[in-house]
Amino acid sequence: MHSGNSLVSRREVLATATAAAVSFGACADSLPGPRAAKRPNFLFLLSDQHRSDWLGRNPEIPVPTPNIDSLAGRGVDFTQAIVASPVCGPSRSCLASGMEYENCGVEVNRDPYDPAITTFYKHLRESGYRTMATGKIDLHKGAQGRTLDGKKNMDEWGFSDMQITAGKGGGYFGGTVGPKEPYYAYLSELDPPLDRICADDIQRRAEPREENWWGMTEPCPLDDEHYLDNFTAREGLRLLGRAPDEAPWFLVVNFNGPHPPMDITASMERKYRGPDRVIEDFPQPRDYYGPFPFDQHVLIRQNYSAMVENIDGWLGTFQERLRERGDLDNTVVVYSSDHGEMLGDKSLWGKSLPFQASAGVPLVMAGPGIAQGQASDALVSLMDLAATFIDMAELAVPPEMESRSLRSVLDQGGGQHRDFARSALKVERAHAGRFRMVQDHRYKLVEGFRNRRELFDREADPHERENIADSKPAEVERLGQLFAEA
């Protein structure tokens, strides 16, 4: 597989990441200060389907993420972050509203966000922030939310400016064939047009679901310039260029990757399968009994990693742009994802599941007032960012929000946050079902997923392999009572 190519070992990959982190830290010492004393800006990079362990600082995973690792080095890395619901629309709606799953108003992806529920974006805008968004925000899944200018619901959601796109194929098919949102409109205007070529490639990867959505690893027909995540990042940089000098701003950049299909570009492939570089020492999925052979899992993991690494590179670009603007010292930079990805663990793929690979996400924050170089094992829900942003903007967190500000943990770099965290979903699919889950620092209780209660010891059994519900009835009862608590 790698004959004639120079192999990159895990040690070399991690050494490169560490060197990049040190280099960024050295540059940060000489960065210009903020233009004027003011409330902090917020730059929030939110990916789609990035599982919590798929980072360069994990010695088991050889994916280079020097910029995420560098962000952790100058901030707080939350190692126990989960989402309130492990699927796109509900997760992002819980985040926007600062509400638990059962109260956010969005049960499944097809449900639109209720404009009667005020978003944290709107709270920021009404306090004087310029709020901006680009990419796949997923508060309006389905055709009703797509417009060519990407600005539908901008005022209701609380944005001053935005350009919202659909998913990888959702901007073209569905109803009449043709561009329905900014990205596919952009592809349609190229010479030659690439909209139909891209849409056909995505559709070709869609069925049969597991075999192609994850298993088809050949490069997509687009080059780097026209690749969706790169389009999203450029639009984010354009919005950042319009951020005001005289007022604080908030920008969320919503990437599509590393969501399947595994449609990387040819240049991204070359960094994992040669000739530019070869990275192949990935661990196999845990407890996998499906049809994919060893080599196929390596290919899938290479593509998934290539998407993660591409987003990591954009994090570095955005931070450099902040430095050039003189805004870095007064900007809270956040990286996270809306849910994880099973990647074949337990012979399961995708999201919508109560297990850590699906419900757990990276969450790293750095900026003014945030402790540096701290790893926190505090229990955190992604929706806690709503109250955190509001609190750091020196506003009162609305009493109806169930989100809890992380500010005290960020100030100290440690300490506890929640006694327990919950996640839930009400969808029936082949690989997912109705469930609710609650976990504390030691145990996780799942109800409804496989028509029985499942209890896992997160400390002794981090990969959730043994159901100990029958041997721990007191823990089952104790955790079960937490479902009713806010």
ABEGO torsion letter per residue (X at the ends): XABGBBBBBAAAAAAAAAAAAAAAAAAAAABBBBABBBBBBBBBBBBBGBBAABBAABAABABBBAAAAAAAAABBBBAABBBABBBAAAAAAAAAAGBBAAAAGBABAABBBBAABBBAAAAAAAAGBBBBBBEBAGABBEAAABBAAGABGAAAAGBABBBBBBBAAAAABEEBBEBABAAAAAAAABOBBAAAAAAAAAAAAAOBAAAAAAABABBBABBAAABAAAAAAAAAAAAAAABBAABBBBBBBBBAOABOBBBBBAAAAAAAAOAABBBABBBBBBGBABABBAAAAAAAAAAAAAAAAAAAAAAAAAAAAAAAAGAAAABBBBBBBABBBAGGBGGBBEBGBABAAAABBBBBBBEBGBBBGBBBABBBBAAAAAAAAAAAAGBBBBAABABBBAAAAAAAGBEBABABBBBBBBBBBAABBBBBBBBBAABBBBBGAAGBBBBBBAAABAAGABBAAAABAAAAAAAAAAAABX
